[in-house]
Each structure stands twice: as structure tokens, then as C-alpha cells.
């Protein structure tokens, strides 16, 4: 699990720049690719507070959790920080839910066109893999009983 966690340190930044959605106003026009980074760029120019919140959930929370778990795995941090790292993982899952909600709402309106792209699956996979690593790290080791 420790090597999967280290792999996430590479995959998360890749997922941030990968296209997550293709969206367009009308079916006749071309679709714009949207990634975490392009979405954040648009947010920073429109709403700084929302951009700060999304940056925290989409970038800082999963990456800090992954770094913290790596420190625990290699004995550089105490395992008592794992509950705090699990909380960071829950924050990271919030943006996947919001993105899914966004897709459902836009498809329901019917004005534009939204397609999911491979980056959405990569980012979701990174979050789920990170959750699996943190859950396996949080479990106490089983010790044989003495009689």
C-alpha cells in the first residue's frame, strides 16, 4: 500500500490537468474541455472565496493526506495522525460529489451538452485509491492472543 500511496503523489497532479468534462452551450458548437485547473482558473477570476474552498477540497486535502500517509508508512510520522488524514480524505470526496451533481443538473436542463472525460475517472480513481490506502493504514495490526 505504501507504493500505491507514493504513486498517488504522481497521479494526483496528472488528474488535476486531465480533461474531466467536455461542455458546450449548444449541440452545434464545439465542446470546451474542463479540468480541475481550468475550473480553478475560472473560479479565481470570478469568486475568490469559492475558488479558495474548491482549491482546498480538490488540491490541498487529497495531496496533504497522501503526503501524511507516506510519512506514516515510512515511520517519519506517528500513526496517531491517521484519523486527521481520514478527515482530509472526506473533504476530498466532497468535490467528486459536487462534480457529479453538476453533470446531472446540466444534463437535466437540456440547453447545453456535457460529456465526461477520462480525467474524471482518473481523479475519482485517485480519490478512491487514497481512501483505500488510508483505511488500510488506519486499521490496527492484529496481534495473536496469549493464553
Steps between C-alpha positions, in 0.01 A plus 500: 500500500786738566605486134146558378495805727828625349354445152212729598753782551555480122144417392324781689676783311442316173129473584481872578605589146313218322169585327212408731209637297423621154229762511334720243203734491325353197547166326606675176805668652823336608556381853747659739710266712487573870759375747545570867758765413295675230202500734710651778637765266147604407395501866793715612397771254132485602468406868811491717331347805347212305832451319681476832249244624522287185881526498504371856271206418637406158873563543620546854286245687582192291865592452565581866330175597718306259817664631391436860433133426841467334660643814311247714588211266870575513506560875557875478171589669301347782203283405282710731460755217307248285155615625580856392616367164174308462314828556704659218393210279135574571553859390652375176194285425274804528618644168429172316142519629465865394638425154256211456216726612611764250490244215153378597359854525646611167378191320153550653471857374549387142637832371861396473695186458727343761717194451727339753865456406775264613636744759182468706557127530869550578425756771222285648731196493771697679257604773370144543853353501601760756200406713594131479860576600388711795249239619761225485748725681246587769432139594691384803724201445355177632704336770475137599329442833696361787350227706 
